[in-house]
Amino acid sequence: MRTTRRCSLFALGGTVGAAGRATPRRAAAFTAALLAALLFAAPAGADLLVPMDLDQTDHLRAYGLAYHCLEEGQTVLWLLNYRGGSFLLEQSEYARREAARLGVKVEPVSEGRRASIFQTIEESNMERVVLEKAPRVAIYSPPNAQPWDDAVMLALEYAEIEHEIVYDEEVLAGRLADYDWLHLHHEDFTGQYGKFSAAYGQQPWYLRQKRLFEQKARAAGFASVSEHKKAVARAIRDYVKRGGFLFAMCSATDTIDIALAAEDVDIVVTEFDGDPPESGFQERLDCERSFCFEGFTLIPNPNVYEFSDIDATQTAFQRGQANDYFTLFDFSAKFDPVPTMLVQDHVAVVAGFMGQTTSFYRRFLKEHVIVLGEVEGTDEVRYVHGKRGQGTFTFLGGHDPEDWTHRVGDPPTDLSLHVHSPGYRLILNNVLFPAAEKKERKT
């Protein structure tokens, strides 16, 4: 395990107005000008180091800088475990200007210093990973979703990483083949409308969403929303088996596995689809078909805001925000570069955050699943990874890393106030993960 470090995270102070209050626009302009002055003083032939430790001015947009350089056809090295998972860019006018525009700190690196960095990496639990190309990114999201409903969408927008929105029609038409990476957030693949009916069943937004899902199911030729969503879940599983990268958060993590395990059985109660579930549905689940979980028990009661006993939300809630943290595992960068990439951060302990699915009980994980982050001293894990066919899946519990109890109707999170967010860094690690050069594990 990593040694726990307690860090105080803060953004640049910037300039201060006459009344003693920070003025963000003047601060941003000042910071950009200062960075530009430093960058354009870089010696010829120098590389550019993007530090990802506490020296970085904007951790989140640093990922956007690396992504933009990949889009330009430049080589990017991901220096795993070196100064918080730093990036090494080719020295170019484009990279310097982008860093200044985004407010991302970079350091000129001479050939001598680069050799010294590489030697440090070779002698330590660190590794160099070549990022080959900018991955094609898709977010699975309904047409009526709001941008602040999805933390990944917020992260991509803030980091200025290009992405496209897909939904059921595109998935069933085979369009996922156009993308390297797919994100799912708080979708309910079981067809129970998120089990929001008890609390929000008469709210206009819920009724509109219910009608939309039913219309889409009929248009696609399915008798129910649950059968429609099962077909979508199967298509997503096939995408992963063919080599796709899947990243899921919140209720998408457990509901897609439940839908896949219930592929041949109706588990939905009358209140949601007009007919009762099939007899013995629990015993008929086939968890060989799911990604991550097995041995779980469903919760069919429509008035209970939970799908199964996989989720540890109530355990996390009882612990309380002040005590809600999870620890990232410290992997061998040279022997296990994949999980190492996924846990790159400038802290080892991350503040927890709630969601409809907050975390997972370890006892329900399949044997091959790798735990990336756990609540120490408990059976609760927050962050897991595994392979399926030629592709991979990564599940992160919770809804918004900077909003402990994000609720329906809450205002959007302003990521400019959370540029050093360790939780959002985990999301962005996953976005860059497909860009890594594919190598066999070292022996």
VOGU-3710 file (C-alpha; in Angstrom, 3 decimals, decimal comma):
1> mrttrrcslf> 0,000/0,000/0,000  1,152/3,553/-0,540  2,252/5,534/2,455  -0,561/7,874/3,376  0,254/11,514/2,742  -1,917/14,330/3,988  -1,748/17,191/1,567  -3,309/20,628/1,508  -4,498/21,287/-2,033  -5,024/24,786/-3,286
11> alggtvgaag> -5,125/26,750/-6,519  -2,877/29,681/-7,348  -3,743/32,704/-5,272  -3,474/35,118/-8,185  -3,950/38,838/-7,747  -6,001/40,529/-5,063  -8,477/43,330/-5,574  -8,713/46,539/-3,595  -11,153/44,971/-1,151  -8,755/42,114/-0,453
21> ratprraaaf> -10,682/39,573/-2,542  -9,117/37,439/-5,252  -10,018/38,482/-8,794  -10,070/35,235/-10,834  -9,975/36,809/-14,291  -6,981/38,999/-13,466  -5,343/36,035/-11,728  -5,857/33,825/-14,792  -4,466/36,491/-17,107  -1,478/37,044/-14,840
31> taallaallf> -0,806/33,308/-14,568  -1,044/32,783/-18,342  1,311/35,692/-18,990  3,801/34,415/-16,431  3,688/30,895/-17,831  4,119/32,183/-21,360  7,184/34,203/-20,329  8,737/31,152/-18,722  7,857/28,811/-21,564  9,222/30,912/-24,359
41> aapagadllv> 12,529/31,102/-22,490  12,971/27,340/-22,955  16,306/26,385/-24,491  16,295/24,972/-27,997  15,975/21,202/-28,081  14,465/20,952/-24,598  11,539/18,655/-23,861  8,670/19,892/-21,708  7,853/18,188/-18,416  4,274/18,492/-17,191
51> pmdldqtdhl> 4,678/17,901/-13,432  1,699/16,220/-11,787  2,723/16,619/-8,161  1,731/19,555/-5,964  3,751/21,931/-8,155  1,154/21,683/-10,947  -1,112/24,711/-11,400  -4,023/22,827/-13,019  -3,966/19,048/-12,765  -7,144/18,527/-14,770
61> rayglayhcl> -6,224/20,618/-17,786  -2,800/18,947/-17,834  -4,600/15,902/-19,229  -6,134/18,101/-21,905  -2,674/19,380/-22,809  -1,360/15,819/-23,207  -4,445/14,900/-25,264  -4,058/17,916/-27,573  -0,403/17,071/-28,210  -1,439/13,544/-29,168
71> eegqtvlwll> -4,013/15,008/-31,561  -1,173/16,957/-33,186  0,707/13,715/-33,787  3,317/14,401/-31,118  4,876/11,796/-28,859  3,847/11,935/-25,191  5,495/9,914/-22,432  3,516/9,127/-19,288  6,052/8,897/-16,451  4,263/6,576/-14,057
81> nyrggsflle> 4,893/7,323/-10,363  7,322/10,118/-11,260  6,161/13,324/-9,544  2,541/12,212/-9,395  2,426/10,662/-12,869  3,943/13,459/-14,946  3,938/13,784/-18,736  6,931/14,467/-20,954  6,108/16,348/-24,162  8,116/17,107/-27,250
91> qseyarreaa> 9,377/20,667/-27,128  7,296/22,572/-29,689  5,719/25,960/-30,121  2,301/24,290/-30,131  2,877/22,583/-26,766  4,217/25,767/-25,193  1,314/27,877/-26,412  -1,283/25,282/-25,341  0,247/25,032/-21,877  0,118/28,823/-21,497
101> rlgvkvepvs> -3,456/29,003/-22,807  -4,679/26,253/-20,476  -2,768/27,559/-17,463  -0,816/24,316/-17,113  2,659/24,436/-15,619  5,464/22,919/-17,710  9,204/22,812/-17,114  11,867/22,855/-19,837  13,960/19,690/-19,677  17,453/19,595/-21,176
111> egrrasifqt> 18,929/16,402/-22,616  21,009/15,986/-19,466  18,030/16,357/-17,147  15,961/14,003/-19,283  18,675/11,351/-18,964  18,684/11,884/-15,205  14,877/11,515/-15,029  15,029/8,309/-17,058  17,738/6,920/-14,795  15,616/7,704/-11,728
121> ieesnmervv> 12,686/5,931/-13,340  14,798/2,898/-14,204  16,055/2,584/-10,625  12,688/3,108/-8,908  9,122/1,810/-8,896  8,413/3,954/-11,955  7,950/3,386/-15,669  7,821/5,232/-18,982  4,719/4,564/-21,061  4,442/5,810/-24,628
131> lekaprvaiy> 1,096/7,392/-25,484  0,522/6,729/-29,167  -2,633/8,541/-30,260  -5,555/10,514/-28,938  -8,338/8,022/-28,163  -11,761/8,487/-29,708  -14,068/9,135/-26,764  -17,805/8,509/-26,428  -20,198/9,183/-23,551  -23,408/7,160/-23,328
141> sppnaqpwdd> -26,003/9,715/-22,305  -29,737/10,259/-22,934  -30,814/13,267/-25,009  -32,535/14,926/-22,039  -29,480/14,744/-19,734  -27,966/17,901/-18,306  -24,167/18,330/-18,523  -23,805/18,551/-14,733  -25,504/15,146/-14,392  -22,290/13,413/-15,443
151> avmlaleyae> -18,931/14,009/-13,761  -17,030/12,621/-16,749  -18,749/15,035/-19,099  -17,799/17,882/-16,769  -14,196/16,659/-16,684  -13,929/16,366/-20,456  -15,469/19,768/-21,015  -13,154/21,419/-18,500  -10,030/19,665/-19,814  -11,140/20,437/-23,405
161> ieheivydee> -10,961/16,803/-24,499  -13,012/16,064/-27,596  -15,873/13,604/-27,148  -19,166/12,574/-28,702  -22,519/11,585/-27,212  -24,070/8,229/-28,080  -27,199/6,538/-26,841  -29,287/3,448/-27,481  -29,759/3,992/-31,209  -26,033/4,376/-31,882
171> vlagrladyd> -25,111/1,451/-29,639  -27,558/-0,962/-31,293  -26,516/0,258/-34,756  -22,921/-0,805/-34,082  -21,534/2,713/-33,794  -19,395/1,860/-30,759  -16,848/0,432/-33,183  -16,011/4,055/-34,044  -14,676/4,739/-30,528  -11,782/3,566/-28,387
181> wlhlhhedft> -13,315/4,498/-25,040  -16,866/4,511/-23,727  -18,206/6,020/-20,522  -21,415/5,082/-18,695  -22,660/7,071/-15,708  -25,944/6,814/-13,785  -27,871/4,794/-16,351  -30,199/2,029/-15,161  -29,722/-0,941/-17,490  -32,291/-3,024/-15,570
191> gqygkfsaay> -35,235/-1,043/-16,963  -36,521/0,139/-13,581  -36,178/3,860/-14,376  -33,417/4,288/-11,819  -35,810/3,158/-9,056  -36,615/6,834/-8,620  -40,379/6,286/-8,561  -40,820/6,216/-4,782  -39,180/9,612/-4,305  -39,770/11,317/-7,644
201> gqqpwylrqk> -42,550/9,359/-9,357  -44,807/12,414/-9,789  -42,071/14,850/-10,774  -42,359/16,169/-14,349  -38,739/15,275/-15,168  -39,306/11,655/-14,086  -42,506/11,302/-16,090  -40,827/12,792/-19,189  -37,880/10,435/-18,831  -40,155/7,410/-18,381
211> rlfeqkaraa> -42,116/8,294/-21,530  -38,874/8,813/-23,460  -37,492/5,411/-22,465  -40,753/3,685/-23,370  -40,915/5,423/-26,753  -37,334/4,427/-27,532  -38,005/0,813/-26,559  -41,055/0,613/-28,835  -39,230/2,323/-31,697  -36,432/-0,231/-31,420
221> gfasvsehkk> -38,930/-3,110/-31,510  -38,848/-4,169/-27,848  -41,868/-4,917/-25,693  -40,371/-3,315/-22,593  -37,677/-0,903/-21,476  -35,905/-3,715/-19,604  -35,552/-5,840/-22,772  -34,345/-2,795/-24,698  -31,701/-2,008/-22,077  -30,577/-5,644/-21,951
231> avarairdyv> -29,891/-5,491/-25,688  -27,878/-2,309/-25,196  -25,926/-3,938/-22,342  -25,126/-6,940/-24,567  -23,862/-4,627/-27,316  -21,625/-2,832/-24,813  -20,255/-6,169/-23,575  -19,519/-7,185/-27,182  -17,749/-3,852/-27,708  -15,464/-4,588/-24,759
241> krggflfamc> -14,835/-8,173/-25,874  -13,670/-6,860/-29,248  -11,132/-4,553/-27,599  -13,049/-1,530/-26,324  -12,262/0,332/-23,111  -15,245/0,775/-20,786  -15,327/3,183/-17,855  -18,442/3,269/-15,668  -19,473/5,231/-12,591  -22,452/5,438/-10,239
251> satdtidial> -25,416/3,143/-10,993  -24,107/2,114/-14,420  -21,535/-0,068/-12,644  -23,888/-2,557/-11,021  -26,969/-2,217/-13,235  -25,138/-3,284/-16,392  -23,926/-6,424/-14,625  -27,402/-7,144/-13,266  -28,912/-6,704/-16,736  -26,326/-9,046/-18,280
261> aaedvdivvt> -26,815/-11,690/-15,579  -30,606/-11,460/-16,088  -30,324/-11,702/-19,870  -32,793/-14,627/-20,095  -35,096/-13,844/-17,190  -37,571/-11,080/-16,313  -36,546/-9,578/-12,950  -38,678/-6,399/-13,143  -41,722/-6,080/-10,889  -45,207/-5,133/-12,082
271> efdgdppesg> -44,950/-1,518/-10,941  -42,339/-0,844/-13,639  -43,347/-2,912/-16,669  -46,941/-4,036/-16,070  -46,232/-7,740/-15,478  -44,666/-9,672/-12,590  -41,109/-11,011/-12,629  -40,579/-14,632/-13,578  -40,692/-17,258/-10,862  -37,305/-18,089/-9,359
281> fqerldcers> -35,591/-15,139/-11,056  -32,857/-14,911/-8,413  -31,702/-18,509/-8,950  -31,786/-18,073/-12,713  -29,224/-15,263/-12,821  -26,141/-16,180/-14,866  -23,197/-14,147/-13,591  -20,835/-15,726/-16,138  -22,299/-13,150/-18,509  -21,511/-10,120/-16,337
291> fcfegftlip> -18,290/-8,108/-16,155  -17,414/-7,761/-12,507  -19,873/-9,093/-9,923  -21,250/-12,481/-8,907  -23,163/-14,041/-6,030  -25,287/-10,971/-5,359  -28,956/-10,842/-4,364  -31,437/-8,584/-6,126  -33,694/-6,109/-4,306  -36,936/-6,112/-6,353
301> npnvyefsdi> -38,951/-3,883/-3,995  -39,845/-0,776/-6,097  -39,837/1,416/-2,977  -36,248/0,602/-2,062  -33,723/2,882/-3,753  -31,270/0,056/-4,437  -30,860/-2,622/-7,095  -28,989/-5,339/-5,187  -26,731/-5,957/-2,214  -23,592/-5,209/-4,286
311> datqtafqrg> -23,677/-1,548/-3,261  -22,302/-0,268/0,064  -23,935/3,171/-0,069  -25,561/2,866/3,358  -22,268/1,794/4,914  -20,541/4,844/3,444  -23,368/7,146/4,507  -23,235/5,923/8,101  -19,487/6,522/8,158  -20,118/10,192/7,323
321> qandyftlfd> -18,290/12,631/5,082  -15,567/13,436/7,611  -14,502/9,782/7,669  -15,162/8,861/4,040  -11,841/8,152/2,294  -10,433/5,402/0,144  -6,819/4,403/-0,416  -5,249/3,792/-3,815  -3,103/0,694/-4,204  0,586/1,045/-4,984
331> fsakfdpvpt> 1,290/-1,297/-7,907  4,581/-2,289/-9,500  4,892/0,187/-12,360  7,235/-2,063/-14,356  5,286/-5,303/-13,932  1,726/-3,922/-13,697  1,673/-0,730/-15,785  -2,074/-0,907/-16,497  -3,366/-0,599/-12,904  -0,499/1,789/-12,194
341> mlvqdhvavv> -1,760/4,126/-14,929  -5,261/4,057/-13,496  -4,177/5,126/-9,983  -1,809/7,962/-10,912  -2,451/10,823/-8,494  -0,716/13,377/-6,318  -2,233/11,860/-3,161  -2,594/8,255/-2,011  -5,835/8,768/-0,077  -8,871/10,179/-1,920
351> agfmgqttsf> -11,959/11,756/-0,357  -14,989/9,552/-0,952  -18,171/10,641/-2,690  -21,663/9,205/-2,747  -23,817/8,038/-5,629  -26,787/5,823/-6,258  -24,069/3,175/-6,355  -21,279/4,427/-4,096  -19,013/1,419/-3,653  -18,912/-2,361/-3,837
361> yrrflkehvi> -18,597/-5,141/-1,289  -15,436/-7,069/-2,038  -17,179/-10,425/-1,524  -19,138/-9,925/-4,753  -16,101/-9,324/-6,983  -15,126/-11,995/-9,481  -11,747/-13,570/-8,860  -10,008/-11,858/-11,794  -11,050/-8,320/-10,826  -8,241/-6,037/-9,606
371> vlgevegtde> -8,990/-3,693/-6,722  -7,529/-0,237/-7,398  -8,927/1,578/-4,372  -10,389/0,361/-1,080  -11,735/1,651/2,204  -9,038/0,319/4,494  -10,081/-2,044/7,248  -13,454/-2,818/5,609  -14,989/-5,077/2,943  -15,701/-1,969/0,843
381> vryvhgkrgq> -13,938/-1,182/-2,433  -14,444/1,936/-4,529  -12,407/1,449/-7,689  -11,900/-1,796/-9,661  -10,570/-2,964/-13,018  -10,687/-6,095/-15,131  -10,440/-7,624/-18,586  -13,181/-9,059/-20,771  -12,104/-10,560/-24,083  -9,714/-8,183/-25,796
391> gtftflgghd> -10,905/-5,133/-23,857  -11,101/-3,826/-20,314  -13,620/-2,376/-17,880  -13,002/-0,006/-14,978  -15,702/0,777/-12,407  -15,535/3,759/-10,023  -18,267/4,078/-7,412  -19,938/7,407/-6,682  -21,359/10,246/-8,730  -19,251/13,418/-8,397
401> pedwthrvgd> -15,781/13,451/-6,801  -16,256/17,005/-5,498  -19,844/16,709/-4,233  -20,233/14,170/-1,435  -24,028/13,872/-1,676  -24,929/15,099/-5,155  -28,718/15,081/-5,428  -31,255/15,515/-8,193  -31,481/19,215/-9,046  -28,225/20,215/-7,379
411> pptdlslhvh> -26,235/22,901/-9,228  -23,334/21,814/-11,455  -19,857/21,473/-9,988  -17,540/24,257/-11,132  -14,296/22,442/-11,908  -12,351/25,703/-12,091  -12,674/25,618/-8,285  -11,351/22,041/-8,112  -8,401/21,994/-10,500  -6,415/19,735/-8,136
421> spgyrlilnn> -9,209/17,207/-7,546  -7,713/13,736/-6,894  -11,053/12,081/-7,703  -11,387/13,816/-11,065  -7,802/12,802/-11,832  -8,883/9,155/-11,582  -11,499/9,837/-14,259  -8,967/11,482/-16,552  -6,446/8,670/-16,046  -9,048/6,436/-17,648
431> vlfpaaekke> -9,508/8,774/-20,606  -5,795/8,635/-21,491  -5,408/4,933/-20,699  -6,408/3,748/-24,232  -3,666/5,939/-25,732  -0,944/3,801/-24,142  1,308/1,744/-26,368  0,167/-1,866/-26,152  2,847/-4,133/-24,683  2,776/-7,510/-23,059
441> rkt> 3,255/-7,578/-19,309  6,925/-7,858/-18,378  8,205/-11,131/-16,901
//
